[in-house]
C-alpha cells in the first residue's frame, strides 16, 4: 500500500462511519473530487502527510489530526488562517466556519450538529492498521495462487509423512506381537 492509498482508505473509512449515521452527510464527506484531489498529490507529499498525521493524531473522527487535507495545509491553528488554502474547505466550506454550500453551513458544522461521530480510538486503530501495511506490496491473484500451490505441496508432504509414520508403526506393532 502506498501513502496515497492509505490517505484515501482513511477518508473512505471515515465517510463510511458517517454514512451509517446519516447517508447524505457520509456521501458528502469524501467525494470523488476529494479523492481525485488526493490522487493528484505526489507520493512524497502523501508520505510526509501520513507521518505528520501519525505524530499528531488525537483519536477523534472530526479532529484536524485525522484529516489529510488539514495536514497538507499545516494543521490549522485556532484562527484557521491556513484553511483558505485548503481545497477540501473550498469544496465543503472551511471547517467550523458555518459558511458553506450546505444550506449556508459547512459540512463539519453539520456533522457536529447531528452528532455524527465514531467511537474514540477506532480511527486511530484503523490508521495504525493501514500504517502497518504501508509500503507492503498488495497480494495479487498470482501470489494467492502460488501460496495455494505451496499449501497443497505441504499438505501432500504431510500426508506422505503420515503414511510413512503409520507404516513404520504397523511394522513395530507386528514385531511386538510376535
Steps between C-alpha positions, in 0.01 A plus 500: 500500500623848420461807719252639248288183526516520881364857499218406263407190703501705820262757352277223360492337844390824663239562229360149549474558875315827446281338233379244756354785703396732216518389137504850351778630725703183445466534124611864520789438740736345245396559141650397167650849478667457840642165393625646171664779699701252711581293190657816355744536791848356459586182690775690684251762617257226607775322696579828679130555577467146640797553732368839618158348568653206686688734734198724565202263491262562791268203447192702399307461178458869425824630647743667261760237597304234308455711187753480216378835365568670835840333517579620148445866594690463828225421754291812549554714805208641696469796261475254208708726273642198310148385408479744209757280321307180569338349191269291720381816675449670163266215398321437830543826691784570742451277804307675774449820300125441480520628144480254217306331224263305728213742556755759605690267731831321471505120507695475826244715686215283368675182612552646847142630508361153432751338737638265237817348640706186546593353832835645610799282407331331203648748255846475659483119502397494134776749411758283678373190319543678167837640610626147569420412137679809367753419229403133514415363157137407459430131443421422138302206366835349389627525860185334631526223238867442589415485871215256432732280295764510775235410759389204286865385472542524876176310557622225263831477690315479831285219361814322375659528846183374669485202267866416566457550876196271520668235283799501735270487802322202344835319455595570863163370622536180289846433647370561852217248451740226380 
